[in-house]
Amino acid sequence: MPAPLPHPFLHVSARARRGALLALAPLAIGVLLLLSSLDASLRTPASPNGIVSFELAGDSDRASRMLEAWGDQGRRSADRSLRLDFLFLAAYAPGLALLCGAASDRTRAVHARLARAGALLAWGQLAAGALDAVENLALLRVLGGSSADAWPALAAACAWPKFALVAAGLVYLATSGVLRLRGLAAS
């Protein structure tokens, strides 16, 4: 059997991890609520999913149509949203990584594969945060007036794996939570 993959917080005390989660969770929730309120003004026929549509635009033509539909006020909202997202990613990425690491620790004795997946996904959440940061920087370039296709393409190339990593982490947490409730994982 291969050696267990360590998660990024293996050598951090349980108390420090709990403290970090207690600080990160309300920050992530609070910023998410602010982002949601900014996003409401960004939902148009050109961007039915608000800022997410912009993140996934992939080329300058689609991105330009969104910017045009948003107008000056929408662009300011998008700018605020992207800048605020740096704070959000600084909270959600390590928060989800901490949770995946904790779930990995809980399942290590009973489900070695599930524990390895949790450790890998803990690292994946940190990677998602890095991808989110690059995506935001690329989109800020688009908002700043760059018409180069490279920036929307880079943003989309970062957004897709970011969403996949976060979704995989959430599915892992739900799965390990169900197993724990069923008594199948170590306490």
Summary of the structure (lengths in Angstrom):
residues: 187
radius of gyration: 18.6
end to end distance: 22.8
largest distance: 58.2
contacts: 612
relative contact order: 0.15
helix: 77%
strand: 0%
